[in-house]
Amino acid sequence: MGTDIQQLFTQIAPTYDKLNRWLSFSRDRQWRAKAIAAATAKLEMRVVDLCAGTLDLTVACLKRFPHARITAIDFSQRMLDLGLKKVPHVFHAQTDLRCGDALATGLPDRSADCVMCAFGMRNLADQHRALAEIRRLLAPEGEFVMLEFFPPETRLARLFAKTYGRFVIPALGGLIAKNRAAYEHLRDSTASFYPLSAYRALLAQHGFIVTRAEYLSGGICGLIVARKSDDNFF
Ligand SMILES: C[S@@+](CC[C@H](N)C(=O)[O-])C[C@H]1O[C@@H](n2cnc3c(N)ncnc32)[C@H](O)[C@@H]1O
């Protein structure tokens, strides 16, 4: 597991939600709601929330799909512990929290109808390994729903990255989370990640059919939905 990243998220866990709301002007909630709404509903769907953090996506998913069974995985136990406090009690029996590596989940083959990941893929050291793991987890016709900060492509997003992203976010991260480096990581990992169009191509290379790929909030955030193609792909 990438211990530096793991430590970094563990350190910022207590202020993670508050800063998400402040830095995104509460847009992050809308982005996650859009991602959940984009998933194909299935009765008693089996969901894996990868890099689940403080479980905002898990909770949004359970509220929209109250019969879903969710396995939420993150390698920071502290993030998961804080997240559990936000899961309504009625959903506890359907929510399985696992402290583990998104690159090697240990979950059975084809055990998920939907794998979701919000703002986590960018942190994973090996995208090929990550997508192979997601494909392995998905049942035939299963879906991968991904929210991510991609390198800015629109004019608005570029301006936002050069000003707010470059200076304001690390400064506030230093002030509130007492960890400027974590918020510099957000900036740097976004800048060096695949552009959205390139990520589409990567998904196709790994046996996914992209059914939706769009920018949200003027290009600041990206949403991708991809269906697992035929199991005989490889
Ligand atoms: C930016 S946070 C996103 C959390 C959550 N999905 C959300 O929407 O707020 C990224 C999360 O990914 C986790 N993470 C990073 N690399 C990981 C890995 N290899 N395996 C499991 N979790 C990982 C971190 O601990 C952190 O909680």
The ligand as an SDF file (V2000), in Angstrom:
LIG
                    3D

 27 29  0  0  0  0  0  0  0  0999 V2000
   -9.8950   12.2330   -1.9470 C   0  0  0  0  0  0  0  0  0  0  0  0
  -10.3900   10.9610   -0.8610 S   0  0  0  0  0  0  0  0  0  0  0  0
  -11.9870   10.5370   -1.4920 C   0  0  0  0  0  0  0  0  0  0  0  0
  -12.8860    9.9670   -0.4310 C   0  0  0  0  0  0  0  0  0  0  0  0
  -14.3390    9.7580   -0.8260 C   0  0  0  0  0  0  0  0  0  0  0  0
  -14.4900    8.8330   -1.9120 N   0  0  0  0  0  0  0  0  0  0  0  0
  -15.0270   11.0580   -1.1420 C   0  0  0  0  0  0  0  0  0  0  0  0
  -15.7650   11.1230   -2.1270 O   0  0  0  0  0  0  0  0  0  0  0  0
  -14.8760   12.0160   -0.3720 O   0  0  0  0  0  0  0  0  0  0  0  0
   -9.4070    9.6150   -1.4300 C   0  0  0  0  0  0  0  0  0  0  0  0
   -9.4650    8.4080   -0.5090 C   0  0  0  0  0  0  0  0  0  0  0  0
   -8.7740    7.3380   -1.1530 O   0  0  0  0  0  0  0  0  0  0  0  0
   -8.1110    6.5740   -0.1770 C   0  0  0  0  0  0  0  0  0  0  0  0
   -7.0730    5.8120   -0.8810 N   0  0  0  0  0  0  0  0  0  0  0  0
   -6.0450    6.2970   -1.5980 C   0  0  0  0  0  0  0  0  0  0  0  0
   -5.3150    5.2970   -2.1280 N   0  0  0  0  0  0  0  0  0  0  0  0
   -5.9110    4.1350   -1.7220 C   0  0  0  0  0  0  0  0  0  0  0  0
   -5.6390    2.7680   -1.9510 C   0  0  0  0  0  0  0  0  0  0  0  0
   -4.6010    2.3700   -2.6790 N   0  0  0  0  0  0  0  0  0  0  0  0
   -6.4730    1.8600   -1.4180 N   0  0  0  0  0  0  0  0  0  0  0  0
   -7.5310    2.2390   -0.6590 C   0  0  0  0  0  0  0  0  0  0  0  0
   -7.8400    3.5380   -0.4030 N   0  0  0  0  0  0  0  0  0  0  0  0
   -7.0350    4.4690   -0.9340 C   0  0  0  0  0  0  0  0  0  0  0  0
   -7.6260    7.5960    0.8350 C   0  0  0  0  0  0  0  0  0  0  0  0
   -7.3600    7.0440    2.1000 O   0  0  0  0  0  0  0  0  0  0  0  0
   -8.7980    8.5900    0.8510 C   0  0  0  0  0  0  0  0  0  0  0  0
   -9.7160    8.2870    1.8630 O   0  0  0  0  0  0  0  0  0  0  0  0
  1  2  1  0
  2  3  1  0
  2 10  1  0
  3  4  1  0
  4  5  1  0
  5  6  1  0
  5  7  1  0
  7  8  2  0
  7  9  1  0
 10 11  1  0
 11 12  1  0
 11 26  1  0
 12 13  1  0
 13 14  1  0
 13 24  1  0
 14 15  1  0
 14 23  1  0
 15 16  2  0
 16 17  1  0
 17 18  1  0
 17 23  2  0
 18 19  1  0
 18 20  2  0
 20 21  1  0
 21 22  2  0
 22 23  1  0
 24 25  1  0
 24 26  1  0
 26 27  1  0
M  CHG  2   2   1   9  -1
M  END
$$$$
